[in-house]
Amino acid sequence: MLGEILTAIVTPLRADGSVDLERFRALASHLVDNGSDGLVVTGTTGESPTLSDDERFALYEAAVDEVGDRATVVAGTGTYSTDHSVHLTARAHELGVHGFLVVTPYYNKPPVRGIVEHFTAVAAVSDRPIVVYNIPGRVVLNLETEAISQLAEIETVRAVKQANPDLEQARRIVELGLDLYAGDDDLVFPFLELGGQGGVCVHTHVVGPQVKELVTRFRHGDVDGARALDEELRPSIDLLRVVVNPIAIKCALNLLGHEVGGLRLPLVEATEEEREAVRGCLERLGLLQPAAAL
């Protein structure tokens, strides 16, 4: 539908903290050239909580213009406010994005009937596909199977990005006829085994070709080869666990020369210790040469 590998792209920032659209365009093109079938713009990794609406819209427009003819652009338009989510989704539709990533409303902890009405309202402003984002670690509550089955009745709800390791719940999503995307990067292979579509990933900023190869091997019946590659990519998972993202992945990109800048508060740049841990992961992946011993 939207592709197998979608990268939740970071938002490059200039030294003064403003959004760097030129760097964003360059990174978007690089990711699509290196394994990504599409991009999720203004997800959590894109620092969406600290972006203004105008900044969001500028990023959607830039992404569609830069890669929209050769990759999908999925706008992260979900918030804890239904009115705001509807507004973001309607404008993103006008700007030509191909779909929307809509997170479970967070912080205010609505009941299931409120969540269903929230998604129904968002779906009413566009005929393009919605990916439901279930990430209980960040939004406090888990979308249980019954809730997801109700959401599946909304015509444009086509997929779920699941960021928890509940394999039975993941299996049920596939049985409901929805595309299943891994919401944690270490779930890509396990979810493929359940009939999943692929992943909405962060580590694909640095190992995109390898993750795409993993999926290709699996699709072609080389399950053992896919499993072996999954193991080889373990340092990319370790990288993301050094410090909360997007701190770690921005650090990695800067080390690799992509110059995506810093972060907006309350996020802060990696400490020297964290930076060295990220460097070590990149070295283990063969993406950086080990630092010379003094």
N, C-alpha and C positions, 0 to 999 in steps of 0.2 A: 504493500500500500504506500507507505512513506519511505520504504527502504529497509534494509537490514541493519545497517550501522549508522546511527545518528549521533553526532558529537554535540554535546552540550557546550557550546563554544563560550570561552571567556570573553569578557569585555575589556579590550586594551584601554589603558588610561594614560594620559600625558602626565608630565611631572606636576602640573598644577591640579591634577585630579579630574580634568575634563575627559570626555570620551574621545578616543582617537579613532575616528572612522577610517582613516587611511590604513592604519595598522589592522583594524578589524577586517577590512576588505582583503588585505593581503593574507591574513590568517585564514579567513573563510575559504579563499581560493586554494591555499595550501592544504587544508583539511580535505577538501573535495578531491584534490589531486592525489591524496594519500589515504584512500580507503573509506572515506565517509560518503554514504549515499545521501545524506542530508545533514542539516544543522538544526539544533534547538537553540534559538536566540532568546536571550533574557530568561534563562532558567536560573536556578540558584547559583550554578557555576558562573553564570553571566552577571552575578551581583544584582539581580533584579530588585531586591528590597531597597537598594540605595539609588536606583535610577528613576529619574523623572519620567513622566509619560512622554514628553517630547523626545527625550533620549531613547526611549524604547522604540518610538516610531521611526526615528532616524536610523536605528540599527536594523529594523525590519526592512525599511526601504533599501538600505545599502546591501543587505544580504540578498534580497530578491534581485536587485540590479546586478550584483557581482556573480552570483552562482545559481540564480533561480532557473536558468535555462538548462542546467545540467545536474541539479540536485534539488531536493526538497528543502523548503524553509518552514520550520515549525516554530510558531511564536509561543513563548511561555506567557500566557495571559491570565493565569489563575491567581487570585488573591483571596483574602478572607472576606472581601466585600463583593457581593453579587453584582451590585451596580457598577463597581469599578471593573470587575472582570468582564462584564458585558461591554462596557465602553472600550476597553483595551482590545477585546476580540473583534468588535465591529470595525474599529479603525485598522487593525491588522488585516482584516479581510479586504478592506478597501485598498490597502497597500500591496495586496497580491500574494500574501503568504499561502502556503499549501495546506496548512493544518495548524492545530493548536494543542499545546500541552497545558492541561488544566489540573492543578493540584487540588487535592481535598482541601476545602476551606479550613484554615488552621486557626489556632488560638481560641476562637469563640466556641469550638466543639459543638457544632450543630447536630441534631439527631439525624438519622438516616433520611427521613422524609424531607428535611431541610436541605440535605446534600443533593438529593435527587432533584428538588426544585431549583437549586443553584445551577446544576448542570443543564437542566431543561431551559433555563433562562439564557444561559450562555449559548446553547445550541440554536436558539431561535434566531440569532443574528447572522448566522452563516450556514451555508450548505456544505462546508468543507469539514474534513474529519477531525474529531477530537480524540486525543489520547488522554485517558484518565490517569493521573499521577497519584499512585498510592504509596506514600512514604511515611509510615507511622513513626519512624524515628524523629521526624521533624515536625509533624503536625499533631502528635499525641495520640490520635485514634487511627485504628486500622480499618480500612474498608473491607468488611467481611464479605464472603461470597454472596450472601443474600443481597447486600447493597449493590455489589457489582452486577448481579443479575438484573436488578431494577434499572441500573444505568445502561445496561446493554439494550434495553428496550427503546432508548433514545436513538433515533435513526442515524445521527451523525457520530455517535460514540462508536468508534471502530477498534480501539486498542486500549490496552492498559500497560502503563509503565509501573512494574512492581518492584519496589525497593525493600523487599524483605525476603528471607530465604524459605518461606513456607511453600514447599513444593506441591503440596496438595491444593493449596489455593491457586497456585500458578497453573496446575493442570486443569482446574475447573474453569479458569479464564479461557483457556484454549477450547474446552468443551462448549463454552458459551458462544463460540464462533468469533471471538475477539482476537486480534493480534496481540501477542504477549511480547513485551519488551523487558529485558533485564534493566532494572533501575540501579542496581549495584554492579560494578564491572566484573566482579568475580562470579556473577550469576549467569553470564552469557552462555557458557557451555552447558551448565545444568538445565537451563531453560530451553536450549536447542533440543536437548534430549526429550523434553516434554512436548515438543512441537512449537516452540517459540519462534518468533520472527527474527529476533536479534537483540540489540541493546541500544539504549540511550546512554552513551558512555562519556567518561571524562578521560580515561587513560588513552583513548584514541587520538588525543592531541599529540601524543608522542609515539604510539605504537599502532596507528591506524591501519597501515598495510598488513601488519601481522594479524590483527583482529579480523580484518576482512578475509584474510587467507584462512583463518580458523573456521569462519562460517562457510566459506567455499568448500573446504575439505569436508566438513560435515554434510553439506548438501549433496556432495558427490559420493557419499557413502564411506569416506575415509574417516570413520569415527575415531579410530586409534590415533591417526595423524592429528586430528583436531584436538584430542585430549592431550597429546604430547605438546602441541603448541600452546595450549592453555597453561600447562605447567611451566613452559619456558617463559611465559609472560608474567609469572608470579611477581617479579620485582616491580612491575608496573602497578600491581595492587598494593604492594608494600609502600610504594611511593605515595599513594593517595592516603595512606594511614599515618604518614609522618606527622601531619597536622591537618586540621579541618580545611576542606577545600572551599573556595578555589585558591587558598594560600599556597598549597603544595604544588598544584599544577601550574600556577603562574610562575612560581619559583623555577620549576623545571623548564618551562618555555623560555624564560629569560636566560637560563644557563645554556640553552640550545641556540640562543641568538635570535629568538623571535621578537624580543623587546615589546612585551605586552604591558610593561609598567607595573605600578603598584596596585594597591587596593583602597577602597573607601572604608572609613570607619563605620562600624566597629571592627571590621576585619583589619588585620595588620600584616605587614610583611614577615616572611619567615625569619627566625633568629639565625645566627650563624650556625648553631648546632643543627637546626632543622634543615638549613641549606646544605650542609655537608651530608646529612642523611639522604636528602633528595639526590644530591650528586652521586652518592654511592649507588642508589637504585638505577640511575641512568648509566653508570659505569657497568653495572651487572647486566644491563640490557644491551650493552655494546654501543650505546648512543654517545657516550663521552669516553675519552681516554682517561685511564686512571691518573690522578695527579702525581707528578714526580715526587719521589721521596726527597726530603731535605737532608 
